[in-house]
Amino acid sequence: MKKWIRRILLAAAAPWLVMGIIDFSLVCRFERPLFCILDSETAADDGGSGTYRGLGYAFAITGRFLPEEQDPGVTAYEAWIFHIPVLPGART
């Protein structure tokens, strides 16, 4: 019985870990996360800046997302896992 519980927990945790790793690697490369949703209350009018929320993690992203911008993309980010701050970064 314990083996089945472990397998079920592992099967539920594995996709969450994969999604989190993909999103964190994208943000660390100054790209938008793939599996997060942009919070409409914090969304800016530039087409991408704001707080992105995933399952247990979040990113506050600022950037240049308008078509006429030079060097478009994420310029700075902050990340949280379960409301604990991790990984602040900025492109120089």
C-alpha positions as CSV (number, residue, x, y, z in Angstrom):
1,M,0.0,0.0,0.0
2,K,2.8,2.4,0.8
3,K,4.4,1.8,-2.6
4,W,1.2,2.9,-4.4
5,I,1.0,6.1,-2.3
6,R,4.6,6.9,-3.1
7,R,4.1,6.2,-6.8
8,I,1.0,8.4,-6.9
9,L,2.8,11.3,-5.1
10,L,5.8,10.9,-7.4
11,A,3.5,10.9,-10.5
12,A,1.9,14.1,-9.3
13,A,5.1,15.8,-8.3
14,A,7.1,15.0,-11.5
15,P,5.1,17.2,-13.9
16,W,5.1,20.0,-11.4
17,L,8.9,19.8,-11.1
18,V,9.4,19.7,-14.9
19,M,7.1,22.7,-15.4
20,G,8.9,24.6,-12.6
21,I,12.4,23.8,-14.0
22,I,11.4,24.9,-17.5
23,D,9.9,28.2,-16.3
24,F,12.9,29.0,-14.1
25,S,15.3,28.2,-16.9
26,L,13.4,30.4,-19.3
27,V,13.2,33.3,-16.9
28,C,16.9,33.0,-16.1
29,R,17.6,33.4,-19.9
30,F,15.4,36.5,-19.8
31,E,12.4,35.0,-21.6
32,R,8.8,34.8,-20.5
33,P,7.7,31.6,-18.6
34,L,5.7,29.0,-20.5
35,F,3.5,27.5,-17.8
36,C,2.6,30.6,-15.8
37,I,-0.4,32.9,-16.1
38,L,0.0,36.7,-16.2
39,D,-1.9,38.2,-13.3
40,S,-4.3,40.7,-14.8
41,E,-4.1,43.0,-11.8
42,T,-0.4,43.5,-12.1
43,A,-0.1,43.4,-16.0
44,A,1.5,46.5,-17.5
45,D,0.4,48.0,-20.9
46,D,3.7,47.0,-22.5
47,G,2.5,43.5,-23.5
48,G,4.4,41.4,-21.0
49,S,5.5,43.0,-17.7
50,G,3.7,41.9,-14.6
51,T,3.4,39.0,-12.1
52,Y,3.3,35.5,-13.6
53,R,1.9,32.9,-11.3
54,G,2.4,29.1,-11.6
55,L,1.7,26.2,-9.3
56,G,3.5,27.2,-6.1
57,Y,5.9,29.7,-7.8
58,A,5.7,33.1,-9.3
59,F,7.8,35.7,-11.2
60,A,7.6,39.5,-11.3
61,I,8.9,40.4,-14.7
62,T,9.7,43.8,-16.3
63,G,10.9,44.2,-19.8
64,R,10.6,45.7,-23.2
65,F,7.8,43.9,-25.1
66,L,6.5,46.4,-27.6
67,P,7.3,45.8,-31.3
68,E,9.2,49.0,-31.7
69,E,11.5,48.4,-28.7
70,Q,15.2,47.8,-29.2
71,D,16.5,44.5,-27.7
72,P,13.0,43.2,-26.7
73,G,12.5,40.8,-23.9
74,V,12.7,40.5,-20.1
75,T,15.1,43.0,-18.5
76,A,14.6,42.1,-14.8
77,Y,12.8,39.5,-12.7
78,E,12.2,38.3,-9.2
79,A,11.1,34.8,-8.4
80,W,9.3,33.1,-5.5
81,I,8.7,29.5,-4.5
82,F,5.9,29.2,-2.0
83,H,6.1,32.9,-1.2
84,I,9.9,32.6,-0.4
85,P,12.0,35.0,-2.6
86,V,14.7,33.4,-4.7
87,L,16.6,34.4,-7.8
88,P,16.5,38.1,-8.4
89,G,18.1,39.0,-11.7
90,A,18.6,41.8,-14.2
91,R,20.1,42.0,-17.7
92,T,22.9,44.5,-18.0
